[in-house]
Amino acid sequence: MTSAPQAEAPGPAGPDRPDDRIGPNELADPAGLANPGGSPSWFNDAMVARVESGSVDVDGTSIAYRAWGDPAAAGIVLVHGGAAHARWWDHVAPLLADDRRVVALDLSGHGDSGRRDSYKLELWASEVLAVAAEGGISGPPVIIGHSMGGFVALRTASLYGSRLEGAVVIDSPVRDVTPEERAARERRAFGPLRVYPTREAAMARFRPIPDQPVLPYVRAHIAATSIRAVSGGWSWKFDPGIFGRPQFTPALLTKLACRIALFRAERGIMSPQLAEVMYDKLGRVAPVIEIPAAGHHVMLDQPIAMVTGIRTLL
């Protein structure tokens, strides 16, 4: 059962760190709607770009997505990281949609998608392909995944590589857990979801993990769409159960049947040594692209550099 894509007015996006610390960046506009932090023209244009929203049922769970660009064009699927959601890509997707159909999904357990009793990379991979088809991508797509989403992209490539144009992995260290997963296991974040009395109080607690400097207008947009109204106030959109899934292992890197590219953030969590290990595992044919001065959450601090790299690669 699916719901047809519908055009919608763009609004605010992204993962959460539900703790009690107030960071150094104050929200210039708590709703993230009216030029927060003196946002530049490219960001403002992205926020008013035409976007469609829809959903598709995958194994009994509704999977939400957003789509930009011409359905007749070649396709890209954007996959968010752990505890994030599709709207982390709101300011990025329109910059890739001039000659591509770009679709961003909420993996199950994230954003506006439904929840499951348990989560596996294999099921998330099937969600990626289902959203690609439902979102109007007719040919083999390029799957672009960040952090945990990079593991999803690699698993999709290992299972369905012949059906993909390629996969791009952004700061996803295959030999290690992601910082979101580590924080959840160490109970530093992502535990039982807290309820905050007001929308503003919830948004003020937003942090990426690992914490890093971010563009204030992007932060405001992400924070505004990481929360939902619940009984008694406001809370985060993700299901803490997402961090109980099995790990992605390096052995799976040897079973890929499509082209792969690796993006490494200079100040991220994929070290040059680990990038070299992954390069070797992938047969020394996957380009490794470093994004200068970027933290792990590249779309939060260096989105233009990331888009430039992706455009050049494509």
C-alpha positions as CSV (number, residue, x, y, z in Angstrom):
1,M,0.0,0.0,0.0
2,T,1.5,3.4,-1.0
3,S,0.5,7.0,-1.0
4,A,1.1,9.0,-4.1
5,P,3.8,11.7,-4.0
6,Q,2.4,15.1,-3.3
7,A,4.0,18.5,-3.7
8,E,4.4,20.4,-0.5
9,A,5.6,23.7,0.8
10,P,9.2,23.3,2.0
11,G,9.9,23.6,5.7
12,P,12.6,23.0,8.3
13,A,15.0,19.2,9.0
14,G,17.9,16.1,11.0
15,P,19.8,13.4,14.2
16,D,19.4,14.3,17.7
17,R,21.3,14.3,20.9
18,P,18.6,14.5,23.6
19,D,20.6,15.8,26.6
20,D,20.4,18.8,28.9
21,R,23.4,20.8,27.7
22,I,22.9,24.1,25.9
23,G,25.5,24.6,23.2
24,P,27.2,27.8,22.1
25,N,25.0,28.4,19.1
26,E,21.8,30.1,19.9
27,L,19.0,29.7,17.4
28,A,18.5,32.9,15.5
29,D,15.0,31.7,14.5
30,P,13.7,28.8,16.6
31,A,11.4,27.7,13.9
32,G,14.2,27.6,11.3
33,L,12.0,29.4,8.8
34,A,13.0,33.0,8.4
35,N,16.6,33.4,7.5
36,P,18.1,31.9,10.7
37,G,21.6,33.1,11.3
38,G,21.7,35.2,8.2
39,S,21.4,32.3,5.9
40,P,22.9,32.7,2.4
41,S,21.0,32.8,-0.9
42,W,21.8,29.2,-1.9
43,F,20.3,27.9,1.3
44,N,17.2,30.1,1.0
45,D,16.7,28.9,-2.6
46,A,17.0,25.3,-1.5
47,M,14.3,25.8,1.2
48,V,11.8,27.0,-1.4
49,A,12.7,24.4,-4.1
50,R,9.7,22.3,-5.2
51,V,9.6,19.0,-3.3
52,E,7.2,16.1,-3.3
53,S,6.5,13.8,-0.3
54,G,5.1,10.3,-0.3
55,S,5.3,6.9,1.4
56,V,5.6,3.3,0.5
57,D,4.8,0.1,2.5
58,V,7.8,-2.2,3.0
59,D,7.2,-5.4,4.9
60,G,4.3,-3.9,6.8
61,T,5.9,-0.6,7.7
62,S,5.2,2.8,6.1
63,I,8.4,4.4,4.8
64,A,8.3,8.2,4.2
65,Y,10.3,10.0,1.5
66,R,10.9,13.4,-0.1
67,A,11.8,13.9,-3.8
68,W,13.2,16.6,-6.0
69,G,13.8,17.0,-9.7
70,D,12.6,15.4,-13.0
71,P,11.4,11.8,-12.6
72,A,12.7,11.2,-16.1
73,A,16.3,11.9,-15.1
74,A,18.8,9.5,-13.6
75,G,18.3,8.9,-9.9
76,I,20.0,9.5,-6.5
77,V,18.8,8.1,-3.2
78,L,20.1,9.9,-0.1
79,V,20.3,7.8,3.1
80,H,20.7,9.6,6.5
81,G,22.7,8.5,9.5
82,G,21.6,7.0,12.8
83,A,18.8,8.9,14.6
84,A,18.6,11.3,11.7
85,H,16.0,11.5,8.9
86,A,15.4,12.6,5.3
87,R,15.3,16.3,6.1
88,W,19.0,16.4,6.9
89,W,19.3,16.5,3.1
90,D,16.7,19.4,2.5
91,H,19.4,22.0,1.8
92,V,21.6,19.5,-0.2
93,A,19.1,17.6,-2.4
94,P,18.0,20.6,-4.5
95,L,21.7,21.3,-5.4
96,L,21.9,17.8,-6.9
97,A,18.5,17.9,-8.6
98,D,19.3,20.0,-11.7
99,D,19.9,16.9,-13.8
100,R,18.9,14.1,-11.4
101,R,15.8,12.8,-9.7
102,V,16.8,13.0,-6.0
103,V,14.9,11.0,-3.3
104,A,15.7,11.1,0.4
105,L,14.0,8.6,2.7
106,D,13.3,8.2,6.4
107,L,14.6,4.7,7.2
108,S,12.2,2.7,9.4
109,G,12.6,3.8,13.0
110,H,13.5,7.3,11.9
111,G,11.7,10.6,11.0
112,D,8.1,10.1,9.8
113,S,8.5,6.4,8.9
114,G,6.9,3.6,11.0
115,R,8.8,1.6,13.6
116,R,9.6,-2.1,13.7
117,D,10.2,-4.6,16.5
118,S,13.8,-4.9,15.3
119,Y,16.0,-3.4,12.6
120,K,18.5,-4.9,10.2
121,L,20.7,-3.5,7.4
122,E,19.1,-5.9,5.0
123,L,15.6,-4.6,5.6
124,W,16.8,-1.0,5.4
125,A,18.4,-1.9,2.0
126,S,15.0,-3.1,0.8
127,E,13.5,0.2,1.9
128,V,16.0,2.1,-0.1
129,L,15.1,0.2,-3.3
130,A,11.4,0.5,-2.7
131,V,11.6,4.2,-2.2
132,A,13.7,4.6,-5.3
133,A,11.0,2.9,-7.4
134,E,8.1,4.6,-5.6
135,G,9.8,8.0,-5.8
136,G,10.0,8.0,-9.5
137,I,13.5,6.6,-10.3
138,S,13.1,4.3,-13.2
139,G,16.8,3.3,-13.8
140,P,19.6,2.1,-11.6
141,P,20.1,4.8,-8.9
142,V,23.2,6.0,-7.1
143,I,22.9,5.4,-3.3
144,I,24.6,8.0,-1.2
145,G,24.8,7.3,2.5
146,H,26.2,9.2,5.5
147,S,27.6,7.5,8.6
148,M,25.2,4.7,9.5
149,G,23.5,5.4,6.1
150,G,26.9,4.6,4.5
151,F,26.6,1.1,6.0
152,V,23.1,0.9,4.5
153,A,24.5,2.0,1.1
154,L,27.2,-0.7,1.3
155,R,24.7,-3.4,2.3
156,T,22.4,-2.4,-0.5
157,A,25.4,-2.6,-2.9
158,S,26.4,-6.1,-1.6
159,L,22.8,-7.4,-2.0
160,Y,21.6,-5.6,-5.1
161,G,24.7,-4.2,-6.8
162,S,23.6,-5.2,-10.3
163,R,20.6,-3.0,-9.8
164,L,22.6,0.1,-8.9
165,E,24.5,2.7,-10.8
166,G,26.8,3.0,-7.8
167,A,27.1,3.7,-4.1
168,V,28.8,6.6,-2.3
169,V,29.8,6.3,1.4
170,I,30.3,9.5,3.4
171,D,32.5,9.1,6.5
172,S,31.4,5.6,7.4
173,P,34.2,3.6,9.1
174,V,33.5,0.0,8.4
175,R,35.8,-1.4,11.0
176,D,34.2,0.7,13.8
177,V,30.8,1.5,15.1
178,T,29.4,5.0,14.3
179,P,29.6,7.7,17.0
180,E,25.8,7.6,17.4
181,E,25.9,3.8,18.1
182,R,28.8,4.2,20.5
183,A,27.0,6.9,22.4
184,A,23.9,4.8,22.6
185,R,25.8,1.8,23.9
186,E,27.6,3.8,26.5
187,R,24.3,5.4,27.5
188,R,25.6,8.9,26.8
189,A,22.7,9.7,24.5
190,F,19.8,8.1,22.5
191,G,18.3,6.4,25.6
192,P,14.6,6.6,26.5
193,L,13.1,9.6,24.7
194,R,12.6,12.6,26.9
195,V,9.5,14.8,26.7
196,Y,10.1,18.5,26.7
197,P,7.3,21.0,27.7
198,T,7.7,23.2,24.6
199,R,8.9,23.0,21.1
200,E,11.7,25.5,21.8
201,A,12.9,23.6,24.8
202,A,13.3,20.4,22.7
203,M,15.0,22.2,19.9
204,A,17.5,23.8,22.2
205,R,18.7,20.3,23.2
206,F,19.6,19.3,19.6
207,R,23.2,18.2,19.1
208,P,24.9,16.2,16.4
209,I,27.0,13.2,17.7
210,P,29.9,13.6,17.7
211,D,29.4,17.3,18.5
212,Q,31.0,19.7,16.1
213,P,30.7,23.2,14.8
214,V,27.8,23.6,12.4
215,L,26.3,26.3,10.2
216,P,23.7,28.0,12.5
217,Y,21.0,28.2,9.8
218,V,21.4,24.5,9.0
219,R,21.3,23.6,12.7
220,A,18.1,25.6,13.1
221,H,16.5,23.8,10.2
222,I,17.6,20.3,11.3
223,A,16.5,20.9,14.9
224,A,13.1,22.1,13.9
225,T,12.3,18.9,12.0
226,S,13.8,16.4,14.4
227,I,11.0,16.7,16.9
228,R,7.3,15.8,17.0
229,A,4.4,16.7,19.3
230,V,3.6,13.9,21.8
231,S,1.5,13.6,24.9
232,G,2.8,16.1,27.4
233,G,4.9,18.1,25.0
234,W,7.6,17.5,22.4
235,S,10.1,14.7,21.8
236,W,12.5,13.3,19.2
237,K,11.4,11.4,16.2
238,F,13.7,8.4,16.2
239,D,13.2,5.0,17.9
240,P,16.1,4.2,20.3
241,G,15.8,0.5,19.2
242,I,17.6,1.3,16.0
243,F,20.9,0.9,17.7
244,G,20.3,-2.7,18.6
245,R,20.9,-4.0,15.1
246,P,23.8,-6.3,13.9
247,Q,27.0,-4.6,12.8
248,F,28.3,-4.2,9.3
249,T,31.5,-6.2,8.9
250,P,34.5,-5.6,6.6
251,A,33.9,-9.0,5.0
252,L,30.9,-7.6,3.3
253,L,33.1,-5.2,1.3
254,T,34.3,-8.0,-0.9
255,K,30.8,-8.8,-2.3
256,L,30.0,-5.6,-4.1
257,A,28.8,-5.7,-7.8
258,C,28.7,-2.0,-8.5
259,R,31.0,1.0,-8.4
260,I,31.8,2.5,-5.0
261,A,33.3,5.8,-3.9
262,L,34.4,6.8,-0.4
263,F,34.2,10.3,1.0
264,R,36.3,11.1,4.1
265,A,35.8,14.2,6.2
266,E,39.1,15.6,7.2
267,R,38.0,16.1,10.8
268,G,35.6,13.2,10.8
269,I,35.8,9.6,12.1
270,M,37.2,7.8,9.1
271,S,41.0,8.0,9.5
272,P,43.3,8.0,6.5
273,Q,44.5,4.6,7.6
274,L,41.0,3.2,7.7
275,A,40.2,4.7,4.4
276,E,43.2,2.9,3.0
277,V,42.0,-0.4,4.5
278,M,38.6,0.0,2.9
279,Y,40.2,1.0,-0.4
280,D,42.2,-2.3,-0.3
281,K,39.1,-4.3,0.6
282,L,37.2,-2.8,-2.4
283,G,39.9,-3.9,-4.8
284,R,41.8,-0.6,-5.0
285,V,39.4,0.8,-7.5
286,A,37.1,3.0,-5.3
287,P,38.1,6.7,-5.4
288,V,38.7,8.1,-1.9
289,I,37.7,11.8,-1.7
290,E,38.6,14.0,1.3
291,I,36.5,17.0,2.2
292,P,38.8,19.6,3.7
293,A,37.9,21.1,7.1
294,A,34.8,19.0,7.4
295,G,33.6,17.3,10.6
296,H,31.8,14.0,10.6
297,H,28.4,15.6,9.8
298,V,29.6,17.1,6.5
299,M,26.2,18.4,5.4
300,L,26.1,20.5,8.6
301,D,29.4,22.3,8.2
302,Q,30.7,21.9,4.7
303,P,27.6,21.2,2.5
304,I,28.9,23.1,-0.6
305,A,32.2,21.2,-0.6
306,M,30.3,17.9,-0.2
307,V,27.9,18.8,-3.1
308,T,30.9,19.8,-5.2
309,G,32.6,16.5,-4.6
310,I,29.4,14.5,-5.4
311,R,28.7,16.5,-8.6
312,T,32.3,16.0,-9.8
313,L,32.1,12.3,-9.0
314,L,28.8,11.8,-10.8
